[in-house]
Every structure is written in C-alpha cells, then in structure tokens.
Amino acid sequence: MSNLATYYNKHTISPVRQNINSMDIFFSKRSFLYKRLGLTENFFYRKNILEIGPGPGLNSLYISSLLPKKYTLL
C-alpha cells in the first residue's frame, strides 16, 4: 500500500469525498474545475456525453445541469 493510502486509511480520509451541503458552492467548484480543464459549459450543451467510472455520480449533478443531449454513466 502506498504512503498516501496508508495515511488515508489511518485518518479515515476519502480523497474523493465531496461536500455537497450547498449545491451552489459545489456547482461553482465543478465549473471552475472544468474551465481549468478547458471544458466550458458550451462544451457539454446538446452533446452526447459518456462518463466512465462515475463513482457515486456527483459529477453527473453538474454535467446534467448543462443540458447534454444524452448523458451515459458507465
């Protein structure tokens, strides 16, 4: 097990956990992330989107708000 995995397990930390108590804050963070990746809101609009490995599906909350034509989680 890597040092990071050992640390996460010891302190019961999930490095992928998201706080979605405020959807406005969550959406703002997602928007910032995707813009930093070069993916503006228009990139998703009316497009067929395939998300592989969606985990609990939190990204889908944001991406579905951008009105893709079809959004598939695999």
C-alpha positions in Angstrom: 0.0 0.0 0.0 1.3 3.5 -0.9 2.2 6.0 1.8 -0.9 8.1 0.8 -3.2 5.1 1.0 -1.8 4.3 4.5 -2.3 7.9 5.6 -5.9 8.0 4.3 -6.8 4.7 6.0 -5.2 5.7 9.3 -7.1 9.0 9.4 -10.3 7.7 7.7 -10.0 10.2 4.9 -11.5 9.8 1.5 -9.6 11.9 -1.0 -12.5 11.9 -3.4 -15.3 12.8 -1.0 -17.3 15.9 -1.9 -19.2 18.3 0.4 -22.5 19.0 -1.3 -24.2 20.7 1.5 -24.5 23.8 -0.8 -25.3 22.9 -4.4 -24.3 26.5 -5.4 -20.8 26.0 -4.0 -20.5 22.5 -5.4 -21.5 23.7 -8.9 -19.2 26.7 -8.6 -16.3 24.3 -7.8 -17.2 22.0 -10.7 -17.5 24.9 -13.1 -14.0 26.1 -12.1 -12.5 22.6 -12.4 -14.0 22.1 -15.9 -13.0 25.6 -17.1 -9.4 24.9 -15.9 -9.5 21.7 -18.0 -10.6 23.8 -21.0 -14.2 22.5 -20.9 -16.7 25.4 -20.8 -20.4 24.9 -20.2 -21.0 25.1 -24.0 -18.8 22.0 -24.5 -21.5 19.8 -22.9 -24.6 21.5 -24.3 -26.5 19.2 -26.6 -23.6 16.7 -26.8 -23.6 13.0 -26.2 -21.5 12.5 -23.0 -20.1 9.3 -21.7 -18.6 9.3 -18.2 -16.6 6.2 -17.4 -16.2 5.3 -13.7 -18.6 7.9 -12.3 -18.2 6.7 -8.7 -21.2 8.0 -6.7 -22.2 10.2 -9.7 -21.6 13.6 -8.2 -20.2 15.0 -11.5 -23.5 14.0 -13.1 -25.3 16.5 -10.9 -23.3 19.3 -12.5 -23.0 18.0 -16.0 -26.7 17.2 -16.3 -27.5 20.8 -15.5 -25.5 21.8 -18.6 -28.2 20.1 -20.8 -26.3 17.4 -22.7 -28.3 15.7 -25.4 -27.5 12.3 -23.9 -25.5 11.5 -20.8 -24.4 8.0 -20.1 -22.7 6.8 -16.9 -20.7 3.6 -17.3 
